Amino acid sequence: QHLEMIASAANKSFNRKIDRFLELQEKLPLTTLRHGLMSKAQTAQREFEVRSNFAQSLSASSCCQYILGIGDRHTGNLLINDRNGKLMAI
C-alpha cells in the first residue's frame, strides 16, 4: 500500500510537470530561437550561414552524444554562439 502511495505521488508530480510544461509551451512562440539567432544576421547570406552552422553543429552534437551514449541532454546543457549560430554541448 505504501508503494502504491509513493507511485501515485510520483505520478501526480510528473503529471504536474507535464501540465506546467505544456502551459509554458503555449506561451512561448515557436519562432523564439529563430528570432534570437537571426537578430544578429545583417544580410541574407549571413542569415544562411548562421542557420547552416546551427543545423550542422546540432546534428553533429546529437550524433556524437548518441554514439557515446551520453544521456541527460536538455537545453540547460547547451550553449549557442549568437554570432555564428554554432551549438556546443556542455
QUIBEL-V873608 format. One record per helix or strand of 2 or more residues. SS is the DSSP state (H for helix, E for strand). FROM is the first residue (numbers start at 0). TO is the last residue. Records with the same first field share a line. If there is no record, write none. Layout:
BEGIN
SS->FROM-TO ; FROM-TO
END
This chain:
BEGIN
H->1-26 ; 31-37 ; 43-67 ; 74-76
E->77-79 ; 86-88
END
